[in-house]
Amino acid sequence: MDADVAERFDRVERVVGALADHVTRLDEVMAKLAEAQIETVKRLNAQSEEITRRFRETDERIRTLAEETSKRFKEAEARSREAEARLDERIDRLVSAIGEMIRRQPRAS
């Protein structure tokens, strides 16, 4: 019976040793997973910061382009009004000249 108990005790020691090895490996795997998670979070945070920076730059570019476009439209509108005023002046002079020419022509009776 002592041999049977000793055999069982040896088997228990082997099983406990195997479990200890598995626990050690499991701890190593858990440590690697924790490190991978930390690196993943760092990478995601860096990407998030980069995306935020790019959004800010894009917003700034859009704002600048909108301001430039508005300025150009105002300048074009001013040029159009000036051209329209010059055209009106030319038409007024032309109408006046035609009227003067008609007044100076001798009338046939």
C-alpha positions in Angstrom: 0.0 0.0 0.0 2.9 2.3 0.6 4.0 1.8 -2.9 0.5 2.7 -4.1 0.5 5.9 -2.0 4.0 6.7 -3.2 2.9 6.2 -6.8 -0.1 8.4 -6.3 2.0 11.0 -4.6 4.5 11.0 -7.5 1.6 11.4 -9.9 0.2 14.3 -7.9 3.7 15.9 -7.9 3.9 15.5 -11.6 0.5 17.0 -12.2 1.2 19.9 -9.8 4.5 20.4 -11.6 2.8 20.4 -15.0 0.1 22.8 -13.6 2.9 25.1 -12.3 4.5 25.1 -15.7 1.2 25.9 -17.3 0.6 28.7 -14.8 4.1 30.1 -15.5 3.5 30.0 -19.3 0.0 31.5 -18.8 1.6 34.3 -16.7 4.1 34.9 -19.5 1.3 35.0 -22.1 -0.7 37.3 -19.9 2.3 39.6 -19.6 2.8 39.6 -23.4 -0.8 40.4 -23.9 -0.7 43.2 -21.4 2.4 44.6 -23.2 0.6 44.3 -26.5 -2.4 46.0 -25.2 -0.3 48.9 -23.8 1.4 49.2 -27.2 -1.9 49.1 -29.0 -3.4 51.8 -26.8 -0.2 54.0 -27.3 -0.5 53.5 -31.1 -4.2 54.3 -31.1 -3.6 57.4 -29.0 -0.9 58.5 -31.4 -3.2 57.9 -34.4 -6.0 59.8 -32.7 -3.7 62.7 -32.0 -2.5 62.7 -35.7 -6.1 62.6 -37.0 -7.1 65.4 -34.7 -4.1 67.4 -35.9 -5.0 66.8 -39.5 -8.6 67.8 -38.9 -7.4 71.1 -37.3 -5.1 71.7 -40.3 -7.9 70.9 -42.8 -10.4 73.1 -40.9 -7.8 75.9 -41.0 -7.2 75.4 -44.7 -11.0 75.4 -45.4 -11.4 78.6 -43.4 -8.6 80.3 -45.2 -9.9 79.2 -48.6 -13.4 80.4 -47.7 -12.0 83.8 -46.7 -10.0 84.0 -49.9 -13.0 83.0 -52.0 -15.2 85.5 -50.3 -12.6 88.2 -50.8 -12.3 87.3 -54.5 -16.1 87.4 -54.9 -16.2 90.9 -53.4 -13.4 92.1 -55.6 -15.1 90.6 -58.7 -18.4 92.2 -57.7 -16.6 95.6 -57.3 -14.9 95.2 -60.7 -18.3 94.4 -62.2 -19.9 97.4 -60.7 -17.1 99.6 -62.0 -17.4 98.1 -65.4 -21.1 98.6 -65.4 -20.7 102.3 -64.3 -18.2 102.9 -67.1 -20.6 101.2 -69.6 -23.4 103.4 -68.4 -21.3 106.5 -68.8 -20.3 105.5 -72.4 -24.0 104.8 -73.2 -25.0 108.2 -71.8 -22.3 109.9 -73.9 -23.3 108.0 -77.0 -27.0 108.9 -76.5 -26.0 112.6 -75.9 -23.8 112.6 -79.0 -26.6 111.0 -81.1 -29.0 113.6 -79.7 -26.6 116.4 -80.5 -26.0 115.0 -84.0 -29.8 114.9 -84.6 -30.2 118.5 -83.4 -27.5 119.8 -85.7 -28.9 118.2 -88.8 -30.8 120.6 -91.0 -34.5 119.8 -91.2 -36.1 119.3 -94.4 -39.4 121.3 -94.8 
